[in-house]
Amino acid sequence: MPDPSEPKTKPARRYWTPWHIAAVVLAFVVAILIFRFTGDADVVLAVGTGAGVGVIAWLLAHFHLSVPRDL
């Protein structure tokens, strides 16, 4: 059982790296270009849906992990 007197440390892994942000921006740019030249909105809907689901998942995980627990 962890000692409650020990200081809590932040995780060393960063989840929002510059490469990750660049990949997300690039996905939106590609979707916009495809929509511009083909008029097919399926790619835009797929990227938008994925981004929306990702934001909801992050928000729920943030709320879940920020609740203090007595173990």
N, C-alpha and C positions, 0 to 999 in steps of 0.2 A: 504494500500500500504506500502511495507517495506521501512524503513528509509535507504537511501543509505549511511548515515554516520556510521551506525552500522557495527562493524566488522563481517566478514563472518566466520562462524565456520565450521569445518569439521564434517561430520556425525559420530556419535558415533559407529555405527555398522560396524564391520569389515566383509568383504565378503569372504576373503581368510583366513579362520581359519585353524589351523593344522588338524582338523578333515576333513575338505573339501579336503585339499590336499591329505591326506591319502586315502580318498575314491576314488579320481581320480586315484592315483597310483595303488591302489588295483584293480580297474576296468581294467587297462591296464595289470596287472599281470595275472588276471583271463583270459582275452582274449588271452594272449600269451600262457598260459597253455592249454587252450581249443584247440587252433590252433596246438600246439605241439603234442597233443595226438590224435586229431581227424582229423587234416588236413582240417577242415572246416573253411573257411575264413570269413563266414558270421558274426561271432561275432567280429572279428577284424575290418571288414568294418563298422559294426554298431558303435563300440566304436570310431573308427577314424572319422567317419562322424559326430558323436555327438560332439566330441572334436573340429573338424573343424568349425562346425556351432556355437559352443559356443564361439570360439575365434573371429569369424566374428561378432557375436552379441555384444560381449564385446567391440570390436574395434569401431563399429558403435555407440554404446551407449557412449563410451568415447569421441568420436569426437562430438557427439550431445550435451553432457552435458558440454563440455569445451568451447563452443562458448559463448562469453559474450552477454548478452541480455539487452536491454533497455526497462524496463517495466514501 
